[in-house]
Amino acid sequence: MNSRFFTLAEAFVAVARHNSITEAAAELRTSKSSISQKVSELEALVDASLLKRTTRKMTLTPAGQKMFETCVNAVDTTAKAAIEAGAVTEPAGPVAGSVTLSGANSYLTRIILPTLPQFLEDFPRVRPILVGSDRRVNFAEENVDLGIRIGPVNSGRNQATALRPLRRILCASPELLHSLGGLPSPDDLADAPCILREQESAEWTMKRGTVTHSHQVSDAKLVVNTIELSHCAARIGLGIALLTEVVVRDDIARGHLINVLPEWVFSDIPVTLLLRRSRMGKTAVRTLHRHLVNKIGVIMP
């Protein structure tokens, strides 16, 4: 992709994401006429109409959808590299402003918060606003700049950066395991009380070497909607729960919880840091984004 074509593709991708030339211009910090000219030039170059324009909305033509799918990864990869390398031009003066970051309470508490003392020392005029919730926050409605997504994600109009995934383990209280007479095999889960978080799959699939076993939690003892509830319920002996290692690490070290079936491995949960492309112009947002990528770790494609 040569430099001129990339410039045209970048403008087109921004318009396609926002369905708006005005918002695309704001994201790329240029004029509406410049965006329109670039889209028209791209249409002339590929000899196809890419957008349907009406007085009320702007949508992609079939050719436009194909062009978007062709260009979006290259545009996002280049933008991500520029941000993480610090190549985006920053305004003079200290970095300042508020940055709203959403994510699951457990992730914000155990992963994000420990990284903030150094960040706040380095950037005292930046004010992070943390929005903790296990539900999927609507970025636009709740004015979110950055978001942590745990599990599969559709980035949509946001720029996605894969972070270090989360390891999962089965946990139970010592008292519960004693009452069950231990749990030597995955088959024994059929007779054990299980705790299910409503956002997760009811099929627990685990591997040991080349052997795969799946347990269907068809009749959960307890159903909850947050990681905290699942964690607390397991700790007081209400059932066996599938939890991320970072959540239960301290309880396992203190003997409050036991790693059940430790020789069996569950697939890791992907973690994605989403950056609203419309907020890429905010220096404080880019600065916190870069900090989190550096501290938490990025998974290279």
C-alpha positions as CSV (number, residue, x, y, z in Angstrom):
1,M,0.0,0.0,0.0
2,N,1.8,3.2,-1.2
3,S,1.6,6.4,0.9
4,R,-1.0,8.2,-1.2
5,F,-3.3,5.2,-1.3
6,F,-2.9,4.8,2.4
7,T,-4.0,8.4,3.0
8,L,-7.1,7.8,0.9
9,A,-7.8,4.5,2.6
10,E,-7.4,6.1,6.0
11,A,-10.0,8.8,5.2
12,F,-12.4,6.3,3.7
13,V,-12.1,3.9,6.7
14,A,-12.8,6.8,9.1
15,V,-15.9,7.8,7.1
16,A,-17.1,4.2,7.0
17,R,-16.8,3.7,10.7
18,H,-18.6,6.9,11.6
19,N,-21.0,7.0,8.7
20,S,-20.2,10.7,8.8
21,I,-17.7,12.9,7.0
22,T,-17.9,15.4,9.8
23,E,-16.9,12.9,12.5
24,A,-14.2,11.4,10.2
25,A,-12.7,14.9,9.8
26,A,-12.7,15.4,13.6
27,E,-11.0,12.0,14.2
28,L,-8.2,12.7,11.6
29,R,-8.0,16.4,12.6
30,T,-8.6,17.7,9.1
31,S,-11.3,19.5,7.1
32,K,-14.5,18.0,5.8
33,S,-13.6,19.1,2.3
34,S,-10.3,17.2,2.6
35,I,-12.1,14.0,3.6
36,S,-14.6,14.3,0.8
37,Q,-11.9,14.9,-1.7
38,K,-9.9,11.9,-0.6
39,V,-13.0,9.6,-0.7
40,S,-13.8,10.9,-4.2
41,E,-10.2,10.3,-5.3
42,L,-10.3,6.8,-4.0
43,E,-13.6,6.1,-5.8
44,A,-12.1,7.4,-9.0
45,L,-9.0,5.3,-8.5
46,V,-10.9,2.0,-8.0
47,D,-13.6,3.1,-10.5
48,A,-16.5,2.3,-8.2
49,S,-18.9,4.1,-5.9
50,L,-18.0,3.3,-2.3
51,L,-20.6,5.3,-0.4
52,K,-24.4,5.8,-0.7
53,R,-25.0,9.5,0.3
54,T,-28.5,10.7,1.3
55,T,-29.6,13.7,3.3
56,R,-30.1,11.6,6.4
57,K,-27.3,9.0,6.4
58,M,-24.3,7.6,4.6
59,T,-23.8,3.9,4.1
60,L,-21.4,1.6,2.2
61,T,-22.1,0.2,-1.2
62,P,-21.2,-3.5,-1.8
63,A,-18.0,-2.3,-3.3
64,G,-17.5,0.0,-0.3
65,Q,-17.9,-2.9,2.1
66,K,-15.3,-4.9,0.3
67,M,-12.9,-2.0,0.2
68,F,-13.5,-1.4,3.9
69,E,-12.7,-5.0,4.7
70,T,-9.6,-4.8,2.6
71,C,-8.2,-1.6,4.1
72,V,-9.3,-1.6,7.7
73,N,-6.6,-3.9,9.1
74,A,-3.7,-2.0,7.4
75,V,-5.1,1.3,8.6
76,D,-5.5,0.1,12.2
77,T,-2.2,-1.6,12.4
78,T,-0.4,1.5,11.2
79,A,-2.3,3.8,13.6
80,K,-1.6,1.4,16.5
81,A,2.1,1.3,15.7
82,A,2.3,5.1,15.6
83,I,0.6,5.4,19.0
84,E,2.7,2.7,20.7
85,A,5.9,4.0,19.3
86,G,5.1,7.6,20.4
87,A,5.2,8.8,16.8
88,V,2.0,10.7,17.0
89,T,2.7,14.4,17.2
90,E,2.0,15.7,20.7
91,P,1.1,19.4,21.6
92,A,3.6,21.4,23.6
93,G,3.2,21.5,27.3
94,P,2.3,18.9,30.0
95,V,-0.2,16.2,29.2
96,A,-3.5,17.0,30.9
97,G,-7.1,16.0,30.9
98,S,-9.5,13.3,32.0
99,V,-9.6,9.8,30.5
100,T,-12.5,7.4,31.1
101,L,-11.6,3.8,31.2
102,S,-14.2,1.0,31.5
103,G,-13.8,-2.6,32.3
104,A,-14.7,-5.5,34.6
105,N,-14.4,-4.6,38.3
106,S,-12.0,-7.5,39.0
107,Y,-9.7,-6.5,36.1
108,L,-9.6,-2.9,37.0
109,T,-8.9,-3.7,40.6
110,R,-6.2,-6.4,40.1
111,I,-4.6,-5.4,36.8
112,I,-5.2,-1.7,36.1
113,L,-5.0,-0.1,39.6
114,P,-1.5,-1.4,40.4
115,T,-0.1,0.3,37.3
116,L,-1.6,3.7,38.1
117,P,0.7,5.1,40.9
118,Q,3.6,5.4,38.5
119,F,1.4,6.8,35.8
120,L,-0.1,9.4,38.1
121,E,3.4,10.3,39.2
122,D,4.6,10.7,35.6
123,F,1.5,12.5,34.5
124,P,0.0,14.4,37.5
125,R,-2.4,16.5,35.4
126,V,-4.1,13.4,33.8
127,R,-7.2,12.2,35.7
128,P,-8.2,8.6,35.0
129,I,-11.9,7.9,35.5
130,L,-12.5,4.2,36.1
131,V,-15.9,2.7,35.2
132,G,-16.2,-0.8,36.7
133,S,-18.9,-3.1,35.4
134,D,-19.2,-6.7,34.2
135,R,-21.7,-5.6,31.6
136,R,-20.8,-4.4,28.1
137,V,-20.6,-0.6,28.4
138,N,-21.8,1.5,25.5
139,F,-18.8,3.7,24.8
140,A,-20.7,6.5,23.1
141,E,-23.6,6.6,25.6
142,E,-21.3,6.6,28.6
143,N,-18.5,8.8,27.1
144,V,-15.8,6.2,27.4
145,D,-12.4,6.8,25.9
146,L,-10.7,3.4,26.5
147,G,-12.3,0.0,27.3
148,I,-11.1,-3.4,28.5
149,R,-13.0,-6.3,26.9
150,I,-12.6,-9.8,28.3
151,G,-13.5,-12.5,25.9
152,P,-14.1,-12.4,22.1
153,V,-14.6,-8.9,20.9
154,N,-15.8,-7.2,17.8
155,S,-13.8,-4.0,17.6
156,G,-16.3,-2.2,15.4
157,R,-15.3,1.5,15.1
158,N,-12.7,1.1,17.9
159,Q,-9.0,0.4,17.6
160,A,-8.2,-3.0,19.2
161,T,-5.0,-4.0,20.9
162,A,-4.7,-7.5,22.3
163,L,-3.3,-7.6,25.8
164,R,-1.9,-10.5,27.9
165,P,-4.7,-13.2,28.2
166,L,-6.1,-14.4,31.5
167,R,-5.5,-18.0,32.7
168,R,-8.5,-19.8,34.1
169,I,-8.6,-22.5,36.9
170,L,-11.3,-24.4,38.7
171,C,-11.6,-23.4,42.4
172,A,-13.4,-24.7,45.5
173,S,-13.1,-24.2,49.2
174,P,-11.2,-26.9,51.2
175,E,-14.4,-27.6,53.1
176,L,-16.4,-28.3,50.0
177,L,-13.7,-30.6,48.5
178,H,-13.6,-32.5,51.8
179,S,-17.3,-33.0,51.8
180,L,-17.1,-34.3,48.2
181,G,-14.3,-36.7,49.1
182,G,-12.0,-34.9,46.8
183,L,-12.4,-34.4,43.0
184,P,-9.8,-36.7,41.3
185,S,-11.4,-36.7,37.9
186,P,-13.3,-34.3,35.6
187,D,-16.1,-36.9,35.5
188,D,-16.7,-36.1,39.2
189,L,-17.9,-32.7,38.3
190,A,-21.2,-34.3,37.4
191,D,-22.0,-34.9,41.1
192,A,-20.5,-31.6,42.4
193,P,-22.3,-28.2,42.9
194,C,-21.1,-25.7,40.3
195,I,-21.3,-21.9,40.1
196,L,-21.9,-20.4,36.7
197,R,-21.5,-16.8,35.7
198,E,-24.3,-15.9,33.3
199,Q,-21.9,-14.2,30.8
200,E,-19.8,-17.4,30.4
201,S,-20.3,-20.6,28.5
202,A,-22.0,-23.5,30.4
203,E,-19.6,-25.9,28.7
204,W,-16.3,-26.2,30.6
205,T,-13.7,-27.6,28.3
206,M,-10.3,-28.7,29.6
207,K,-7.2,-30.5,28.3
208,R,-4.5,-32.7,29.7
209,G,-1.9,-33.3,27.1
210,T,-3.7,-34.6,24.1
211,V,-6.9,-35.5,26.1
212,T,-9.9,-33.2,26.0
213,H,-12.8,-33.3,28.4
214,S,-16.0,-31.2,28.4
215,H,-18.3,-30.8,31.3
216,Q,-21.7,-29.2,30.7
217,V,-23.0,-27.2,33.6
218,S,-26.6,-28.1,33.0
219,D,-27.9,-27.6,36.5
220,A,-25.8,-25.0,38.2
221,K,-26.1,-24.8,42.0
222,L,-25.8,-21.0,41.7
223,V,-25.9,-18.5,38.8
224,V,-24.4,-15.1,39.3
225,N,-23.6,-12.1,37.0
226,T,-20.3,-10.8,38.3
227,I,-16.8,-12.3,38.9
228,E,-16.9,-11.0,42.5
229,L,-20.0,-12.9,43.3
230,S,-18.6,-16.1,41.7
231,H,-15.4,-15.7,43.7
232,C,-17.1,-15.1,47.0
233,A,-19.6,-17.9,46.5
234,A,-16.7,-20.4,45.8
235,R,-14.8,-19.1,48.8
236,I,-17.7,-19.8,51.3
237,G,-18.2,-23.2,49.9
238,L,-21.3,-22.9,47.7
239,G,-19.8,-24.6,44.7
240,I,-17.0,-25.0,42.3
241,A,-16.2,-22.0,40.1
242,L,-14.2,-21.4,36.9
243,L,-12.3,-18.2,37.7
244,T,-9.3,-16.3,36.4
245,E,-6.0,-17.1,38.2
246,V,-5.4,-13.4,39.0
247,V,-8.6,-13.2,40.9
248,V,-8.0,-16.2,43.2
249,R,-4.2,-16.2,43.4
250,D,-4.1,-14.7,47.0
251,D,-6.8,-17.0,48.3
252,I,-5.1,-20.1,46.9
253,A,-1.8,-19.0,48.5
254,R,-3.6,-18.6,51.9
255,G,-5.4,-21.9,51.6
256,H,-8.9,-20.3,51.4
257,L,-9.4,-21.9,47.9
258,I,-7.9,-24.9,46.2
259,N,-7.0,-25.3,42.6
260,V,-9.2,-28.2,41.5
261,L,-7.9,-30.5,38.9
262,P,-4.6,-28.6,38.5
263,E,-3.3,-30.9,35.9
264,W,-6.1,-30.0,33.5
265,V,-5.8,-26.8,31.5
266,F,-8.5,-24.4,30.3
267,S,-8.1,-22.1,27.3
268,D,-7.0,-18.6,28.2
269,I,-9.5,-15.7,28.0
270,P,-8.5,-13.1,25.5
271,V,-8.2,-9.5,26.7
272,T,-8.5,-6.5,24.4
273,L,-7.9,-2.8,25.0
274,L,-10.2,-0.8,22.8
275,L,-9.5,2.8,21.9
276,R,-12.3,4.9,20.4
277,R,-10.9,6.2,17.2
278,S,-12.8,9.5,17.7
279,R,-10.6,10.0,20.9
280,M,-7.3,9.4,19.3
281,G,-6.8,13.2,19.1
282,K,-6.7,13.4,22.9
283,T,-3.1,13.3,24.1
284,A,-4.2,12.1,27.6
285,V,-6.0,9.2,26.1
286,R,-3.1,8.2,23.9
287,T,-0.8,8.5,26.9
288,L,-2.8,6.2,29.1
289,H,-3.3,3.8,26.2
290,R,0.5,3.6,25.7
291,H,1.1,3.2,29.4
292,L,-1.3,0.2,29.7
293,V,0.1,-1.5,26.7
294,N,3.6,-1.2,28.1
295,K,2.7,-2.3,31.6
296,I,0.3,-5.1,30.9
297,G,1.8,-6.5,27.8
298,V,0.7,-6.7,24.2
299,I,0.2,-9.9,22.2
300,M,1.9,-9.5,18.9
301,P,0.0,-10.7,15.8
